[in-house]
C-alpha cells in the first residue's frame, strides 16, 4: 500500500469507444532493394479524433514465405514528447486480443526534433504466429498524457493525420528478433546489421557448468523478536515513525511486530491497536529494504482476522500483502503496485468484508486520480490463505488457496523493480467511534519470490515444503536490480 494519504476506492477514466474498421484495400508495396529480405509489412491508420490522445492503429502482414512467431515482432511508433510529460498506453481492441499485446515507452538512441520518444508494441506468445500472406487484423491502440492534457501530434514523426484508412506505415518500424525489417527510423536511429561470422569446423568444447537455479527469496520468519539483528541482515525493514497511509498522527510501531511458533512452524504477527484517536493508533509494516523484484512469482501464507483479539469490533482497517515501487511524479507511467488487501469491516465505501486484488498503473494524490484494475470478493476471508501472484509478459494472475481469483491486463505490468511489503493499518474512525482500546492481528507464515519464473500454486507449495524439509529458514539469491 502506498505511503500516502488515505486511499479511496480504485477507479479509472472510462476509455473512449473505438469502432471496428476493417483492413483497407491497399496492398503492401514492394520493399526497397536494400531490404529485400523483409518478411513483414506494417499497415497504419490514424484511428481516432480528439485532442487529448493519439490513436495509432496497425495491422501486421507476413509478406515472406515462412511463418513468423509474433512474440518476436516489435513495432515502434515515434513521437515528440511534451516537456515533463509522462504517457499511458491502452489497447481498445485487437483481433489477437488485447491481453496478447504489450505497450511500453522508450527513448530513441538519437532523439530528433520530431522523435524523442516512441511507443513500442509487442506480442506475447499467446498471439501465435503469422503464416505467409496472413495478417494480425486490427490492432487498435491509443496513448495519452498521464495528466490528460491536450496532445500536439503535428510534430510527431510517425503521425499520419491524412491516413484514415490502412496503408503502408513507412514511418513505423518493425523488427523480428531485434533485426529491423520494416520502415524508416528517425535520422540517426537506423538499424546496424550485425556481422555474421563465417562458419568454422566444429571443435570439441569443454563441459559447461549447469546454470544456477533461478534467483529466489524465501523467508520462514524464524526470528526471536523485532530487534533480532538477522531481520536487517536478511534485508527486511520494520517501519517506525509516522506517515501515511492511515489516520493522522498514527505511529508505525516496531514492537507490534512479533514472532512465535506453533509446534515447529514459525510465523510473524503484525498487530494494529488503537484507542479511537490518531495519537493512540499503532500500525505495523514490514518490507524489503531493496527494490529488486519484478517479473516472477510472489507467494505468502497469510492469516486474516475479522475480529479483534481484544476490545470492541468495527474498525475500518486494511490487512495486506503487496509489492510496490515509488511514484516519481503524479501520474508517472513507471509506477507499479500489486495488492492483496483485506478489509474485514469494510471501508472505502464498502460496508462489510471485502478482499481486493489491485494492479496499479499510476495515480495522482491531489486531486485524486487513479489508474488501476481491481477484482474484489465481498465475503469473509478470516483464517489462513495461500496468496500467489504471478507476473510475466502476458498477464498478472492472482490466486487464492490454489484457485485463480483475478487476471489483470498487460498494461499494468511493472516497468521498474519493486519492494515486497506486509502491513496492517487503520483507514479512518468511521467504522467505530469508541475510545475503548482494541487490537487486530495479521499473521504471516512464509514469503516466497521466484525471479522470472511463473509457478503454479501447487509448485509454490512444493517449493516451500522442500525448503522446510531441508531445514532452510531463509535464502536470498535474487540479484540486486
Secondary structure, DSSP 8 states (H G I E B T S, - for coil): --SSS-------------------S-------GGGTT--EEEEEEE----SS-B-EEEEEEE-SSS-EEGGGEEEEEEE---TT--EEEEEEEETT-GGGEEEEEE--TT-BTTBSEEEEEEE-GGG-EE-TT-B---EEEEEEETT------TT-TT--TT--S-EE-TTEEEEETTEEEES---TT---------------------------EEEE----SSTT-HHHHHTTEEE--B--SSSSTT-EE-GGGEEEEEETTEEEEEEEEEESSSSTT-EEEEEEESS--B-SEEEEEEEEE-SS-SBS----EEEEEEEEE----STT-TT--EEEEEEETT-BTTB-S-EEEEEEEEEEETTTTEEEEEEEEE-S---EEEEEEEEE-SS-EEEEETTEEEEEE-GGG--SS-BEEEEEEEEEESSS----S-EEEEEEEEEEEEEET----HHHHHHHHHHHHHTT--EEE-----
